[in-house]
């Protein structure tokens, strides 16, 4: 199943989360308290998520607290391809599903923007420069705004804090070849204080990915791709 950015933006979702646009895909189900999908009866951990070819092992904020929503802002994702089985051999490594995300290009989205919602505040900057080693440059950052609302209206839940950063540099060539350098980072924390017992608790997580991908198309049936990632 594949959908483009227009369909991603139209789907109802929680937390501006691009992955929740898959809720209407055949075989996908969400519990309502977690952003992780279960596909065709499989466990949530059996779904592999890729961003621009890189396997994202932990794709969610607050992973120790129901994985509320993913690190992928809906406006940053140009396309979602979901494979629910049998899975193509080049993916391997998972049983239930592959969710393959392509990030948006600078030309296809607002190159510079500021956003604000009940869940996130974001900043995006992008440009294309043919004279640069990487002709397309995109930077996006978000911080969570949900904590202030929860503190006022549901303090027993705790105070969540989260944010993420995405950087992409891409160089395209005339023969459908490209060189991509990308990085994704996220931090999240949930703090709780019980005034009756003065007990405190905290869950914290941090995730960082960086990868370099080179791809060239030799013919209609032949493609070579290499990736180095951390």
MOQUI-V943988 format. One line per field, one symbol per residue. psi: psi as a letter, one per 20 degrees, with the letter a starting at -180 (. if undefined). Layout:
psi=???
This chain:
psi=ppqahghghhpprpkkohhiijhjqpipqqihjqipqpplirqhijpppqolippohojqqlhjmjmgrrjophiiphqppppjqqqqhigaiqhgqpooppqqrhhirohpqpqpaihqpqpppqqpohiqhohpppppqqqpjhghghhhimhihroqpqqqpppppppqrhkkqqpppqqpqqqqpoqppohgikqqqppqqpppqpqppppqohahjpqppqqpr.
